[in-house]
Amino acid sequence: MKLKSMRLLTFLLSTSLLISCSKDEESKSATDLLTGGSSKSWRVESLTINGDPIPSDSCDADDFTTFIKSGNTYTDNPGNITCGDSASSGTWALSNGDKVLTLNRNTESNVFDVNELSEHKLVLKTSVTDTSMGVPTVFNIIATFAHLK
């Protein structure tokens, strides 16, 4: 009987340790998921506009964005194939329960809904209204990013 109690106790302790470890991994803050705790780079994996996939060209295919925790800054990097682009940077902020990501660069501010944020995947959604043709046209954009290793 004593041996059964010891086995049960050992099993319960082992199980609780495993569960608590898995909860620790899941409890990372959105900031730490986005920045990897200090800095983390993301590359666009797919892009859709109004549900239609947009293929990336060679200029954009190797671009990536690095989010830096210290100072809440980010850098857009043109990768090796620049096509005349250069790196640019700004600040970022999470708000609304970490469901909104705002990127500020110079006087420009872009706001994105965070549809998904995990260790390896970031999905952002935004809507842009274009009035250049005289009639307002709304473009719903979804960008899926993969963590660069």
Residue pairs with C-beta under 8 A, 6 or more apart in sequence:
28 119
29 98
30 94
30 98
30 114
30 117
31 69
31 94
31 98
32 69
33 117
33 118
33 119
34 40
34 67
34 92
34 94
34 101
34 117
34 122
35 67
35 68
35 69
36 147
37 69
38 68
38 69
38 70
39 66
39 67
39 68
39 69
40 66
40 67
40 147
41 64
41 65
41 66
41 67
41 77
41 147
41 148
42 64
42 65
42 66
42 67
42 122
42 145
42 146
42 147
42 148
43 62
43 63
43 64
43 65
43 145
43 146
43 148
44 56
44 60
44 63
44 143
44 144
44 145
45 144
45 145
45 146
46 53
46 143
46 144
47 53
47 54
47 56
47 141
47 142
47 143
47 144
48 54
48 141
48 142
49 139
49 140
49 141
50 139
50 140
51 140
58 81
58 83
59 78
59 81
59 82
59 83
59 85
61 79
61 81
62 78
62 79
62 80
62 81
63 76
63 77
63 78
63 79
63 85
64 77
64 79
64 148
65 74
65 75
65 76
65 77
65 145
66 74
66 75
66 77
67 74
67 92
68 74
68 75
71 91
72 91
72 92
72 93
73 89
73 90
73 91
73 92
74 89
74 90
74 91
74 92
74 103
75 87
75 88
75 89
76 87
76 88
76 89
77 87
78 85
78 86
78 87
88 105
89 105
90 103
90 104
90 105
90 106
91 103
91 104
91 105
92 101
92 102
92 103
92 104
93 101
93 102
93 104
94 100
94 101
94 102
94 114
95 102
98 114
98 117
99 113
99 114
100 111
100 112
100 113
100 114
101 111
101 112
101 114
101 124
102 109
102 110
102 111
102 112
103 109
103 110
103 112
110 126
111 126
112 124
112 125
112 126
113 124
113 125
113 126
114 122
114 123
114 124
115 123
115 124
115 125
115 142
116 122
116 123
117 123
119 147
120 146
120 147
121 144
121 145
121 146
121 147
122 144
122 145
122 147
123 142
123 143
123 144
123 145
124 142
124 143
124 145
125 140
125 141
125 142
125 143
126 140
126 141
127 138
127 139
127 140
127 141
128 138
128 139
128 141
129 136
129 137
129 138
129 139
130 136
130 137
130 138
130 139
131 137
